[in-house]
């Protein structure tokens, strides 16, 4: 089975991703493909917390189940996507890129990523 880096390379035909991880519900890294200078522990813990808040927002606003959250930062967007009840995908994208193809690829290839959990 390919690792997260290989799956991200196939997912990211537009060369938009600068790193990624799969994070468990406990806030620990399951698979890591983050850049070496990333604070892995903080990213994992904050991704879980952010996902919980985004899910609560969806419930409160009657928007349904959370599929994907995109957070835009000056250094590039962060994309959070639940893969299962116990795992979340974190993608860190490069700034000033069109994320449309990446978000579509994530939607249609989520099963490949879920298989890594």
Biopython code that builds the backbone (N, CA, C, O; Angstrom):
import numpy as np
from Bio.PDB.StructureBuilder import StructureBuilder

atoms = [
    (1, "UNK", "N", (0.850, -1.179, 0.000)),
    (1, "UNK", "CA", (0.000, 0.000, 0.000)),
    (1, "UNK", "C", (0.895, 1.242, 0.000)),
    (1, "UNK", "O", (1.856, 1.307, 0.767)),
    (2, "UNK", "N", (0.594, 2.219, -0.843)),
    (2, "UNK", "CA", (1.421, 3.424, -0.884)),
    (2, "UNK", "C", (1.280, 4.229, 0.404)),
    (2, "UNK", "O", (0.272, 4.139, 1.105)),
    (3, "UNK", "N", (2.309, 5.015, 0.698)),
    (3, "UNK", "CA", (2.278, 5.888, 1.858)),
    (3, "UNK", "C", (1.565, 7.190, 1.543)),
    (3, "UNK", "O", (1.126, 7.424, 0.417)),
    (4, "UNK", "N", (1.460, 8.025, 2.556)),
    (4, "UNK", "CA", (0.750, 9.296, 2.401)),
    (4, "UNK", "C", (1.423, 10.180, 1.359)),
    (4, "UNK", "O", (0.729, 10.812, 0.563)),
    (5, "UNK", "N", (2.736, 10.243, 1.339)),
    (5, "UNK", "CA", (3.425, 11.086, 0.350)),
    (5, "UNK", "C", (3.057, 10.672, -1.078)),
    (5, "UNK", "O", (2.798, 11.523, -1.929)),
    (6, "UNK", "N", (3.038, 9.370, -1.330)),
    (6, "UNK", "CA", (2.706, 8.886, -2.670)),
    (6, "UNK", "C", (1.259, 9.191, -3.028)),
    (6, "UNK", "O", (0.966, 9.583, -4.157)),
    (7, "UNK", "N", (0.359, 9.015, -2.076)),
    (7, "UNK", "CA", (-1.057, 9.321, -2.328)),
    (7, "UNK", "C", (-1.224, 10.808, -2.605)),
    (7, "UNK", "O", (-1.972, 11.189, -3.506)),
    (8, "UNK", "N", (-0.530, 11.659, -1.835)),
    (8, "UNK", "CA", (-0.627, 13.101, -2.053)),
    (8, "UNK", "C", (-0.084, 13.493, -3.419)),
    (8, "UNK", "O", (-0.638, 14.376, -4.072)),
    (9, "UNK", "N", (0.988, 12.851, -3.859)),
    (9, "UNK", "CA", (1.536, 13.147, -5.186)),
    (9, "UNK", "C", (0.522, 12.832, -6.281)),
    (9, "UNK", "O", (0.395, 13.590, -7.242)),
    (10, "UNK", "N", (-0.199, 11.724, -6.146)),
    (10, "UNK", "CA", (-1.215, 11.369, -7.140)),
    (10, "UNK", "C", (-2.440, 12.279, -7.036)),
    (10, "UNK", "O", (-3.087, 12.576, -8.040)),
    (11, "UNK", "N", (-2.744, 12.708, -5.841)),
    (11, "UNK", "CA", (-3.895, 13.579, -5.601)),
    (11, "UNK", "C", (-3.627, 14.979, -6.131)),
    (11, "UNK", "O", (-4.541, 15.651, -6.609)),
    (12, "UNK", "N", (-2.383, 15.417, -6.047)),
    (12, "UNK", "CA", (-2.016, 16.811, -6.286)),
    (12, "UNK", "C", (-1.348, 17.005, -7.637)),
    (12, "UNK", "O", (-0.153, 17.292, -7.701)),
    (13, "UNK", "N", (-2.093, 16.853, -8.699)),
    (13, "UNK", "CA", (-1.534, 17.029, -10.038)),
    (13, "UNK", "C", (-1.106, 18.469, -10.291)),
    (13, "UNK", "O", (-0.234, 18.704, -11.127)),
    (14, "UNK", "N", (-1.691, 19.435, -9.596)),
    (14, "UNK", "CA", (-1.361, 20.839, -9.797)),
    (14, "UNK", "C", (-0.224, 21.338, -8.938)),
    (14, "UNK", "O", (0.055, 22.537, -8.918)),
    (15, "UNK", "N", (0.439, 20.443, -8.226)),
    (15, "UNK", "CA", (1.567, 20.810, -7.368)),
    (15, "UNK", "C", (1.177, 21.925, -6.391)),
    (15, "UNK", "O", (1.890, 22.920, -6.260)),
    (16, "UNK", "N", (0.053, 21.749, -5.716)),
    (16, "UNK", "CA", (-0.458, 22.749, -4.783)),
    (16, "UNK", "C", (-0.150, 22.438, -3.328)),
    (16, "UNK", "O", (-0.224, 23.333, -2.486)),
    (17, "UNK", "N", (0.191, 21.201, -3.010)),
    (17, "UNK", "CA", (0.343, 20.786, -1.619)),
    (17, "UNK", "C", (1.784, 20.941, -1.161)),
    (17, "UNK", "O", (2.715, 20.515, -1.846)),
    (18, "UNK", "N", (1.959, 21.557, 0.011)),
    (18, "UNK", "CA", (3.300, 21.664, 0.589)),
    (18, "UNK", "C", (3.502, 20.683, 1.727)),
    (18, "UNK", "O", (4.620, 20.544, 2.223)),
    (19, "UNK", "N", (2.458, 20.002, 2.150)),
    (19, "UNK", "CA", (2.586, 18.989, 3.191)),
    (19, "UNK", "C", (1.230, 18.483, 3.616)),
    (19, "UNK", "O", (0.198, 19.064, 3.281)),
    (20, "UNK", "N", (1.246, 17.392, 4.358)),
    (20, "UNK", "CA", (-0.007, 16.834, 4.831)),
    (20, "UNK", "C", (0.212, 15.833, 5.936)),
    (20, "UNK", "O", (1.335, 15.397, 6.191)),
    (21, "UNK", "N", (-0.874, 15.474, 6.590)),
    (21, "UNK", "CA", (-0.830, 14.484, 7.661)),
    (21, "UNK", "C", (-2.214, 13.890, 7.834)),
    (21, "UNK", "O", (-3.223, 14.497, 7.475)),
    (22, "UNK", "N", (-2.238, 12.708, 8.385)),
    (22, "UNK", "CA", (-3.488, 12.122, 8.857)),
    (22, "UNK", "C", (-3.374, 12.094, 10.370)),
    (22, "UNK", "O", (-2.408, 11.575, 10.930)),
    (23, "UNK", "N", (-4.382, 12.665, 11.020)),
    (23, "UNK", "CA", (-4.371, 12.859, 12.461)),
    (23, "UNK", "C", (-5.488, 12.036, 13.086)),
    (23, "UNK", "O", (-6.609, 12.015, 12.577)),
    (24, "UNK", "N", (-5.187, 11.366, 14.176)),
    (24, "UNK", "CA", (-6.193, 10.601, 14.895)),
    (24, "UNK", "C", (-7.053, 11.491, 15.771)),
    (24, "UNK", "O", (-6.691, 12.633, 16.054)),
    (25, "UNK", "N", (-8.193, 10.968, 16.200)),
    (25, "UNK", "CA", (-9.118, 11.722, 17.046)),
    (25, "UNK", "C", (-8.487, 12.089, 18.380)),
    (25, "UNK", "O", (-8.960, 12.997, 19.064)),
    (26, "UNK", "N", (-7.421, 11.389, 18.755)),
    (26, "UNK", "CA", (-6.708, 11.683, 19.997)),
    (26, "UNK", "C", (-5.699, 12.814, 19.838)),
    (26, "UNK", "O", (-5.030, 13.189, 20.801)),
    (27, "UNK", "N", (-5.585, 13.366, 18.613)),
    (27, "UNK", "CA", (-4.665, 14.469, 18.373)),
    (27, "UNK", "C", (-3.243, 14.029, 18.091)),
    (27, "UNK", "O", (-2.315, 14.832, 18.190)),
    (28, "UNK", "N", (-3.057, 12.763, 17.740)),
    (28, "UNK", "CA", (-1.730, 12.254, 17.414)),
    (28, "UNK", "C", (-1.631, 11.966, 15.917)),
    (28, "UNK", "O", (-2.622, 11.621, 15.273)),
    (29, "UNK", "N", (-0.432, 12.112, 15.380)),
    (29, "UNK", "CA", (-0.179, 11.868, 13.961)),
    (29, "UNK", "C", (-0.246, 10.368, 13.669)),
    (29, "UNK", "O", (0.404, 9.568, 14.344)),
    (30, "UNK", "N", (-1.034, 9.994, 12.661)),
    (30, "UNK", "CA", (-1.086, 8.610, 12.187)),
    (30, "UNK", "C", (-0.092, 8.442, 11.035)),
    (30, "UNK", "O", (0.707, 7.506, 11.033)),
    (31, "UNK", "N", (-0.145, 9.356, 10.051)),
    (31, "UNK", "CA", (0.789, 9.383, 8.929)),
    (31, "UNK", "C", (1.256, 10.819, 8.759)),
    (31, "UNK", "O", (0.476, 11.762, 8.893)),
    (32, "UNK", "N", (2.533, 10.967, 8.464)),
    (32, "UNK", "CA", (3.106, 12.298, 8.383)),
    (32, "UNK", "C", (3.789, 12.518, 7.043)),
    (32, "UNK", "O", (4.664, 11.750, 6.644)),
    (33, "UNK", "N", (3.384, 13.563, 6.363)),
    (33, "UNK", "CA", (4.052, 14.019, 5.143)),
    (33, "UNK", "C", (4.174, 15.543, 5.208)),
    (33, "UNK", "O", (4.081, 16.232, 4.192)),
    (34, "UNK", "N", (4.383, 16.050, 6.421)),
    (34, "UNK", "CA", (4.540, 17.490, 6.626)),
    (34, "UNK", "C", (5.962, 17.917, 6.306)),
    (34, "UNK", "O", (6.878, 17.095, 6.292)),
    (35, "UNK", "N", (6.139, 19.194, 6.051)),
    (35, "UNK", "CA", (7.469, 19.711, 5.813)),
    (35, "UNK", "C", (8.270, 19.621, 7.120)),
    (35, "UNK", "O", (7.690, 19.685, 8.204)),
    (36, "UNK", "N", (9.592, 19.475, 7.025)),
    (36, "UNK", "CA", (10.414, 19.234, 8.220)),
    (36, "UNK", "C", (10.316, 20.309, 9.305)),
    (36, "UNK", "O", (10.476, 19.998, 10.485)),
    (37, "UNK", "N", (10.059, 21.550, 8.939)),
    (37, "UNK", "CA", (10.015, 22.618, 9.936)),
    (37, "UNK", "C", (8.630, 22.803, 10.564)),
    (37, "UNK", "O", (8.440, 23.717, 11.366)),
    (38, "UNK", "N", (7.672, 21.959, 10.218)),
    (38, "UNK", "CA", (6.308, 22.073, 10.762)),
    (38, "UNK", "C", (6.263, 21.569, 12.200)),
    (38, "UNK", "O", (6.961, 20.618, 12.552)),
    (39, "UNK", "N", (5.454, 22.198, 13.014)),
    (39, "UNK", "CA", (5.240, 21.761, 14.395)),
    (39, "UNK", "C", (4.158, 20.678, 14.377)),
    (39, "UNK", "O", (2.974, 20.969, 14.539)),
    (40, "UNK", "N", (4.576, 19.443, 14.179)),
    (40, "UNK", "CA", (3.661, 18.318, 13.991)),
    (40, "UNK", "C", (2.671, 18.167, 15.140)),
    (40, "UNK", "O", (1.474, 17.988, 14.913)),
    (41, "UNK", "N", (3.165, 18.238, 16.363)),
    (41, "UNK", "CA", (2.296, 18.029, 17.524)),
    (41, "UNK", "C", (1.221, 19.098, 17.612)),
    (41, "UNK", "O", (0.062, 18.794, 17.890)),
    (42, "UNK", "N", (1.595, 20.342, 17.378)),
    (42, "UNK", "CA", (0.614, 21.427, 17.429)),
    (42, "UNK", "C", (-0.393, 21.303, 16.290)),
    (42, "UNK", "O", (-1.591, 21.493, 16.497)),
    (43, "UNK", "N", (0.086, 20.986, 15.093)),
    (43, "UNK", "CA", (-0.816, 20.824, 13.953)),
    (43, "UNK", "C", (-1.842, 19.738, 14.248)),
    (43, "UNK", "O", (-3.036, 19.923, 14.009)),
    (44, "UNK", "N", (-1.375, 18.604, 14.769)),
    (44, "UNK", "CA", (-2.287, 17.486, 15.055)),
    (44, "UNK", "C", (-3.323, 17.878, 16.100)),
    (44, "UNK", "O", (-4.518, 17.660, 15.903)),
    (45, "UNK", "N", (-2.877, 18.447, 17.197)),
    (45, "UNK", "CA", (-3.799, 18.810, 18.277)),
    (45, "UNK", "C", (-4.793, 19.875, 17.824)),
    (45, "UNK", "O", (-5.985, 19.777, 18.115)),
    (46, "UNK", "N", (-4.312, 20.879, 17.124)),
    (46, "UNK", "CA", (-5.191, 21.963, 16.693)),
    (46, "UNK", "C", (-6.135, 21.531, 15.574)),
    (46, "UNK", "O", (-7.250, 22.043, 15.478)),
    (47, "UNK", "N", (-5.705, 20.604, 14.734)),
    (47, "UNK", "CA", (-6.599, 20.108, 13.685)),
    (47, "UNK", "C", (-7.811, 19.427, 14.293)),
    (47, "UNK", "O", (-8.936, 19.634, 13.837)),
    (48, "UNK", "N", (-7.590, 18.617, 15.319)),
    (48, "UNK", "CA", (-8.705, 17.920, 15.975)),
    (48, "UNK", "C", (-9.657, 18.930, 16.611)),
    (48, "UNK", "O", (-10.875, 18.815, 16.475)),
    (49, "UNK", "N", (-9.102, 19.905, 17.296)),
    (49, "UNK", "CA", (-9.933, 20.930, 17.937)),
    (49, "UNK", "C", (-10.701, 21.740, 16.903)),
    (49, "UNK", "O", (-11.888, 22.015, 17.084)),
    (50, "UNK", "N", (-10.035, 22.122, 15.826)),
    (50, "UNK", "CA", (-10.687, 22.903, 14.767)),
    (50, "UNK", "C", (-11.811, 22.099, 14.123)),
    (50, "UNK", "O", (-12.882, 22.639, 13.848)),
    (51, "UNK", "N", (-11.575, 20.824, 13.884)),
    (51, "UNK", "CA", (-12.614, 19.974, 13.301)),
    (51, "UNK", "C", (-13.835, 19.883, 14.221)),
    (51, "UNK", "O", (-14.973, 19.951, 13.755)),
    (52, "UNK", "N", (-13.599, 19.732, 15.504)),
    (52, "UNK", "CA", (-14.731, 19.662, 16.442)),
    (52, "UNK", "C", (-15.560, 20.937, 16.399)),
    (52, "UNK", "O", (-16.790, 20.890, 16.395)),
    (53, "UNK", "N", (-14.875, 22.077, 16.367)),
    (53, "UNK", "CA", (-15.603, 23.349, 16.314)),
    (53, "UNK", "C", (-16.342, 23.502, 14.978)),
    (53, "UNK", "O", (-17.474, 23.984, 14.948)),
    (54, "UNK", "N", (-15.709, 23.096, 13.887)),
    (54, "UNK", "CA", (-16.369, 23.189, 12.575)),
    (54, "UNK", "C", (-17.593, 22.280, 12.518)),
    (54, "UNK", "O", (-18.618, 22.652, 11.946)),
    (55, "UNK", "N", (-17.492, 21.095, 13.107)),
    (55, "UNK", "CA", (-18.648, 20.194, 13.149)),
    (55, "UNK", "C", (-19.775, 20.791, 13.984)),
    (55, "UNK", "O", (-20.942, 20.698, 13.606)),
    (56, "UNK", "N", (-19.436, 21.399, 15.109)),
    (56, "UNK", "CA", (-20.446, 22.048, 15.950)),
    (56, "UNK", "C", (-21.096, 23.204, 15.203)),
    (56, "UNK", "O", (-22.303, 23.417, 15.311)),
    (57, "UNK", "N", (-20.300, 23.945, 14.449)),
    (57, "UNK", "CA", (-20.840, 25.036, 13.652)),
    (57, "UNK", "C", (-21.848, 24.495, 12.638)),
    (57, "UNK", "O", (-22.924, 25.066, 12.464)),
    (58, "UNK", "N", (-21.503, 23.407, 11.977)),
    (58, "UNK", "CA", (-22.409, 22.785, 11.010)),
    (58, "UNK", "C", (-23.702, 22.327, 11.643)),
    (58, "UNK", "O", (-24.776, 22.488, 11.064)),
    (59, "UNK", "N", (-23.604, 21.752, 12.837)),
    (59, "UNK", "CA", (-24.809, 21.320, 13.551)),
    (59, "UNK", "C", (-25.669, 22.514, 13.927)),
    (59, "UNK", "O", (-26.883, 22.501, 13.721)),
    (60, "UNK", "N", (-25.045, 23.545, 14.476)),
    (60, "UNK", "CA", (-25.793, 24.732, 14.916)),
    (60, "UNK", "C", (-26.461, 25.457, 13.761)),
    (60, "UNK", "O", (-27.555, 26.002, 13.906)),
    (61, "UNK", "N", (-25.800, 25.461, 12.620)),
    (61, "UNK", "CA", (-26.344, 26.169, 11.459)),
    (61, "UNK", "C", (-27.203, 25.275, 10.570)),
    (61, "UNK", "O", (-27.660, 25.693, 9.506)),
    (62, "UNK", "N", (-27.417, 24.038, 11.023)),
    (62, "UNK", "CA", (-28.217, 23.072, 10.272)),
    (62, "UNK", "C", (-27.666, 22.867, 8.853)),
    (62, "UNK", "O", (-28.420, 22.751, 7.887)),
    (63, "UNK", "N", (-26.322, 22.826, 8.756)),
    (63, "UNK", "CA", (-25.663, 22.682, 7.463)),
    (63, "UNK", "C", (-25.324, 21.245, 7.111)),
    (63, "UNK", "O", (-24.846, 20.975, 6.009)),
    (64, "UNK", "N", (-25.562, 20.328, 8.021)),
    (64, "UNK", "CA", (-25.281, 18.927, 7.743)),
    (64, "UNK", "C", (-23.870, 18.518, 8.126)),
    (64, "UNK", "O", (-23.162, 19.229, 8.839)),
    (65, "UNK", "N", (-23.487, 17.356, 7.633)),
    (65, "UNK", "CA", (-22.194, 16.750, 7.959)),
    (65, "UNK", "C", (-21.046, 17.527, 7.314)),
    (65, "UNK", "O", (-21.127, 17.925, 6.152)),
    (66, "UNK", "N", (-19.985, 17.735, 8.077)),
    (66, "UNK", "CA", (-18.803, 18.421, 7.574)),
    (66, "UNK", "C", (-18.069, 17.523, 6.586)),
    (66, "UNK", "O", (-17.742, 16.381, 6.908)),
    (67, "UNK", "N", (-17.812, 18.027, 5.399)),
    (67, "UNK", "CA", (-17.074, 17.290, 4.373)),
    (67, "UNK", "C", (-15.631, 17.782, 4.275)),
    (67, "UNK", "O", (-14.694, 16.984, 4.257)),
    (68, "UNK", "N", (-15.462, 19.101, 4.212)),
    (68, "UNK", "CA", (-14.137, 19.700, 4.057)),
    (68, "UNK", "C", (-14.165, 21.105, 4.635)),
    (68, "UNK", "O", (-15.138, 21.839, 4.461)),
    (69, "UNK", "N", (-13.091, 21.475, 5.325)),
    (69, "UNK", "CA", (-12.941, 22.841, 5.823)),
    (69, "UNK", "C", (-11.675, 23.426, 5.204)),
    (69, "UNK", "O", (-10.621, 22.790, 5.215)),
    (70, "UNK", "N", (-11.781, 24.634, 4.669)),
    (70, "UNK", "CA", (-10.635, 25.315, 4.075)),
    (70, "UNK", "C", (-10.404, 26.589, 4.868)),
    (70, "UNK", "O", (-11.294, 27.429, 5.000)),
    (71, "UNK", "N", (-9.192, 26.717, 5.395)),
    (71, "UNK", "CA", (-8.805, 27.892, 6.167)),
    (71, "UNK", "C", (-7.720, 28.617, 5.387)),
    (71, "UNK", "O", (-6.684, 28.030, 5.073)),
    (72, "UNK", "N", (-7.943, 29.870, 5.075)),
    (72, "UNK", "CA", (-7.002, 30.617, 4.240)),
    (72, "UNK", "C", (-6.054, 31.421, 5.118)),
    (72, "UNK", "O", (-6.479, 32.216, 5.957)),
    (73, "UNK", "N", (-4.758, 31.196, 4.906)),
    (73, "UNK", "CA", (-3.700, 31.899, 5.637)),
    (73, "UNK", "C", (-2.775, 32.568, 4.628)),
    (73, "UNK", "O", (-2.752, 32.188, 3.457)),
    (74, "UNK", "N", (-2.020, 33.551, 5.072)),
    (74, "UNK", "CA", (-1.079, 34.243, 4.198)),
    (74, "UNK", "C", (-0.046, 33.311, 3.587)),
    (74, "UNK", "O", (0.369, 33.510, 2.446)),
    (75, "UNK", "N", (0.373, 32.301, 4.330)),
    (75, "UNK", "CA", (1.372, 31.357, 3.846)),
    (75, "UNK", "C", (0.786, 30.205, 3.058)),
    (75, "UNK", "O", (1.516, 29.309, 2.634)),
    (76, "UNK", "N", (-0.517, 30.213, 2.857)),
    (76, "UNK", "CA", (-1.179, 29.157, 2.098)),
    (76, "UNK", "C", (-2.325, 28.553, 2.879)),
    (76, "UNK", "O", (-2.306, 28.559, 4.110)),
    (77, "UNK", "N", (-3.316, 28.035, 2.188)),
    (77, "UNK", "CA", (-4.489, 27.465, 2.841)),
    (77, "UNK", "C", (-4.180, 26.161, 3.579)),
    (77, "UNK", "O", (-3.242, 25.437, 3.246)),
    (78, "UNK", "N", (-4.990, 25.895, 4.576)),
    (78, "UNK", "CA", (-4.998, 24.605, 5.264)),
    (78, "UNK", "C", (-6.350, 23.971, 4.973)),
    (78, "UNK", "O", (-7.391, 24.617, 5.092)),
    (79, "UNK", "N", (-6.322, 22.712, 4.593)),
    (79, "UNK", "CA", (-7.543, 21.979, 4.269)),
    (79, "UNK", "C", (-7.673, 20.843, 5.267)),
    (79, "UNK", "O", (-6.742, 20.059, 5.454)),
    (80, "UNK", "N", (-8.829, 20.756, 5.906)),
    (80, "UNK", "CA", (-9.114, 19.691, 6.864)),
    (80, "UNK", "C", (-10.293, 18.895, 6.340)),
    (80, "UNK", "O", (-11.324, 19.456, 5.969)),
    (81, "UNK", "N", (-10.129, 17.572, 6.312)),
    (81, "UNK", "CA", (-11.198, 16.717, 5.798)),
    (81, "UNK", "C", (-11.286, 15.453, 6.636)),
    (81, "UNK", "O", (-10.302, 14.726, 6.771)),
    (82, "UNK", "N", (-12.469, 15.185, 7.206)),
    (82, "UNK", "CA", (-12.605, 13.940, 7.961)),
    (82, "UNK", "C", (-12.527, 12.741, 7.019)),
    (82, "UNK", "O", (-13.153, 12.727, 5.960)),
    (83, "UNK", "N", (-11.745, 11.733, 7.424)),
    (83, "UNK", "CA", (-11.650, 10.498, 6.654)),
    (83, "UNK", "C", (-12.502, 9.406, 7.275)),
    (83, "UNK", "O", (-13.008, 8.525, 6.582)),
    (84, "UNK", "N", (-12.652, 9.477, 8.587)),
    (84, "UNK", "CA", (-13.472, 8.533, 9.345)),
    (84, "UNK", "C", (-13.805, 9.208, 10.662)),
    (84, "UNK", "O", (-13.428, 10.357, 10.892)),
    (85, "UNK", "N", (-14.511, 8.492, 11.528)),
    (85, "UNK", "CA", (-14.833, 9.060, 12.843)),
    (85, "UNK", "C", (-13.579, 9.256, 13.685)),
    (85, "UNK", "O", (-13.586, 10.022, 14.649)),
    (86, "UNK", "N", (-12.500, 8.563, 13.319)),
    (86, "UNK", "CA", (-11.294, 8.627, 14.149)),
    (86, "UNK", "C", (-10.077, 9.209, 13.437)),
    (86, "UNK", "O", (-8.973, 9.163, 13.978)),
    (87, "UNK", "N", (-10.257, 9.759, 12.229)),
    (87, "UNK", "CA", (-9.101, 10.283, 11.502)),
    (87, "UNK", "C", (-9.473, 11.478, 10.638)),
    (87, "UNK", "O", (-10.540, 11.519, 10.027)),
    (88, "UNK", "N", (-8.563, 12.454, 10.603)),
    (88, "UNK", "CA", (-8.736, 13.674, 9.816)),
    (88, "UNK", "C", (-7.522, 13.879, 8.932)),
    (88, "UNK", "O", (-6.386, 13.698, 9.371)),
    (89, "UNK", "N", (-7.761, 14.252, 7.695)),
    (89, "UNK", "CA", (-6.689, 14.616, 6.784)),
    (89, "UNK", "C", (-6.405, 16.103, 6.932)),
    (89, "UNK", "O", (-7.326, 16.920, 6.945)),
    (90, "UNK", "N", (-5.136, 16.448, 7.042)),
    (90, "UNK", "CA", (-4.684, 17.833, 7.066)),
    (90, "UNK", "C", (-3.813, 18.042, 5.839)),
    (90, "UNK", "O", (-2.804, 17.358, 5.670)),
    (91, "UNK", "N", (-4.189, 18.970, 4.990)),
    (91, "UNK", "CA", (-3.374, 19.340, 3.835)),
    (91, "UNK", "C", (-2.966, 20.796, 3.984)),
    (91, "UNK", "O", (-3.806, 21.653, 4.259)),
    (92, "UNK", "N", (-1.700, 21.074, 3.808)),
    (92, "UNK", "CA", (-1.204, 22.444, 3.800)),
    (92, "UNK", "C", (-0.845, 22.773, 2.361)),
    (92, "UNK", "O", (0.032, 22.144, 1.769)),
    (93, "UNK", "N", (-1.530, 23.764, 1.803)),
    (93, "UNK", "CA", (-1.370, 24.100, 0.388)),
    (93, "UNK", "C", (-0.421, 25.280, 0.224)),
    (93, "UNK", "O", (-0.169, 26.043, 1.157)),
    (94, "UNK", "N", (0.084, 25.400, -0.975)),
    (94, "UNK", "CA", (0.951, 26.520, -1.315)),
    (94, "UNK", "C", (0.078, 27.752, -1.560)),
    (94, "UNK", "O", (-1.060, 27.634, -2.015)),
    (95, "UNK", "N", (0.615, 28.920, -1.257)),
    (95, "UNK", "CA", (-0.184, 30.138, -1.470)),
    (95, "UNK", "C", (-0.395, 30.426, -2.955)),
    (95, "UNK", "O", (0.371, 29.972, -3.805)),
    (96, "UNK", "N", (-1.426, 31.172, -3.244)),
    (96, "UNK", "CA", (-1.718, 31.672, -4.587)),
    (96, "UNK", "C", (-1.853, 30.571, -5.632)),
    (96, "UNK", "O", (-1.405, 30.727, -6.768)),
    (97, "UNK", "N", (-2.472, 29.460, -5.244)),
    (97, "UNK", "CA", (-2.744, 28.374, -6.187)),
    (97, "UNK", "C", (-4.247, 28.185, -6.292)),
    (97, "UNK", "O", (-4.982, 28.457, -5.342)),
    (98, "UNK", "N", (-4.695, 27.727, -7.431)),
    (98, "UNK", "CA", (-6.102, 27.397, -7.620)),
    (98, "UNK", "C", (-6.345, 26.049, -6.957)),
    (98, "UNK", "O", (-5.782, 25.041, -7.384)),
    (99, "UNK", "N", (-7.172, 26.018, -5.925)),
    (99, "UNK", "CA", (-7.412, 24.794, -5.171)),
    (99, "UNK", "C", (-8.558, 23.958, -5.726)),
    (99, "UNK", "O", (-8.839, 22.878, -5.207)),
    (100, "UNK", "N", (-9.213, 24.432, -6.754)),
    (100, "UNK", "CA", (-10.376, 23.729, -7.279)),
    (100, "UNK", "C", (-10.091, 22.281, -7.636)),
    (100, "UNK", "O", (-10.827, 21.385, -7.221)),
    (101, "UNK", "N", (-9.041, 22.039, -8.396)),
    (101, "UNK", "CA", (-8.706, 20.668, -8.815)),
    (101, "UNK", "C", (-8.313, 19.811, -7.617)),
    (101, "UNK", "O", (-8.656, 18.630, -7.563)),
    (102, "UNK", "N", (-7.603, 20.389, -6.663)),
    (102, "UNK", "CA", (-7.191, 19.648, -5.470)),
    (102, "UNK", "C", (-8.406, 19.263, -4.633)),
    (102, "UNK", "O", (-8.496, 18.128, -4.166)),
    (103, "UNK", "N", (-9.330, 20.178, -4.439)),
    (103, "UNK", "CA", (-10.530, 19.884, -3.656)),
    (103, "UNK", "C", (-11.399, 18.839, -4.355)),
    (103, "UNK", "O", (-11.990, 17.982, -3.697)),
    (104, "UNK", "N", (-11.476, 18.907, -5.680)),
    (104, "UNK", "CA", (-12.230, 17.902, -6.418)),
    (104, "UNK", "C", (-11.553, 16.535, -6.295)),
    (104, "UNK", "O", (-12.224, 15.531, -6.052)),
    (105, "UNK", "N", (-10.246, 16.492, -6.458)),
    (105, "UNK", "CA", (-9.508, 15.227, -6.340)),
    (105, "UNK", "C", (-9.661, 14.647, -4.940)),
    (105, "UNK", "O", (-9.794, 13.434, -4.780)),
    (106, "UNK", "N", (-9.642, 15.493, -3.947)),
    (106, "UNK", "CA", (-9.846, 15.036, -2.569)),
    (106, "UNK", "C", (-11.226, 14.409, -2.416)),
    (106, "UNK", "O", (-11.374, 13.369, -1.773)),
    (107, "UNK", "N", (-12.214, 15.029, -2.995)),
    (107, "UNK", "CA", (-13.583, 14.515, -2.895)),
    (107, "UNK", "C", (-13.718, 13.138, -3.546)),
    (107, "UNK", "O", (-14.337, 12.239, -2.977)),
    (108, "UNK", "N", (-13.146, 12.972, -4.724)),
    (108, "UNK", "CA", (-13.339, 11.710, -5.441)),
    (108, "UNK", "C", (-12.347, 10.620, -5.026)),
    (108, "UNK", "O", (-12.581, 9.443, -5.300)),
    (109, "UNK", "N", (-11.248, 10.994, -4.372)),
    (109, "UNK", "CA", (-10.237, 10.002, -3.971)),
    (109, "UNK", "C", (-10.132, 9.832, -2.463)),
    (109, "UNK", "O", (-9.138, 9.314, -1.953)),
    (110, "UNK", "N", (-11.135, 10.261, -1.774)),
    (110, "UNK", "CA", (-11.115, 10.165, -0.305)),
    (110, "UNK", "C", (-10.950, 8.722, 0.163)),
    (110, "UNK", "O", (-10.331, 8.476, 1.198)),
    (111, "UNK", "N", (-11.498, 7.766, -0.588)),
    (111, "UNK", "CA", (-11.390, 6.353, -0.199)),
    (111, "UNK", "C", (-9.939, 5.890, -0.141)),
    (111, "UNK", "O", (-9.574, 5.120, 0.747)),
    (112, "UNK", "N", (-9.106, 6.349, -1.075)),
    (112, "UNK", "CA", (-7.688, 5.974, -1.073)),
    (112, "UNK", "C", (-7.006, 6.475, 0.187)),
    (112, "UNK", "O", (-6.154, 5.793, 0.757)),
    (113, "UNK", "N", (-7.384, 7.667, 0.615)),
    (113, "UNK", "CA", (-6.811, 8.233, 1.836)),
    (113, "UNK", "C", (-7.356, 7.525, 3.068)),
    (113, "UNK", "O", (-6.623, 7.288, 4.028)),
    (114, "UNK", "N", (-8.627, 7.193, 3.040)),
    (114, "UNK", "CA", (-9.233, 6.475, 4.167)),
    (114, "UNK", "C", (-8.560, 5.116, 4.336)),
    (114, "UNK", "O", (-8.456, 4.612, 5.454)),
    (115, "UNK", "N", (-8.105, 4.522, 3.244)),
    (115, "UNK", "CA", (-7.414, 3.240, 3.311)),
    (115, "UNK", "C", (-6.087, 3.305, 4.046)),
    (115, "UNK", "O", (-5.556, 2.267, 4.442)),
    (116, "UNK", "N", (-5.542, 4.487, 4.236)),
    (116, "UNK", "CA", (-4.289, 4.636, 4.976)),
    (116, "UNK", "C", (-4.489, 4.607, 6.483)),
    (116, "UNK", "O", (-3.525, 4.486, 7.239)),
    (117, "UNK", "N", (-5.731, 4.716, 6.919)),
    (117, "UNK", "CA", (-6.015, 4.804, 8.363)),
    (117, "UNK", "C", (-5.977, 3.425, 8.978)),
    (117, "UNK", "O", (-6.189, 3.280, 10.182)),
]
sb = StructureBuilder()
sb.init_structure("model")
sb.init_model(0)
sb.init_chain("A")
sb.init_seg("    ")
for serial, (resi, resn, name, xyz) in enumerate(atoms, 1):
    if name == "N":
        sb.init_residue(resn, " ", resi, " ")
    sb.init_atom(name, np.array(xyz, "f"), 0.0, 1.0, " ", f" {name:<3s}", serial, name[0])
structure = sb.get_structure()
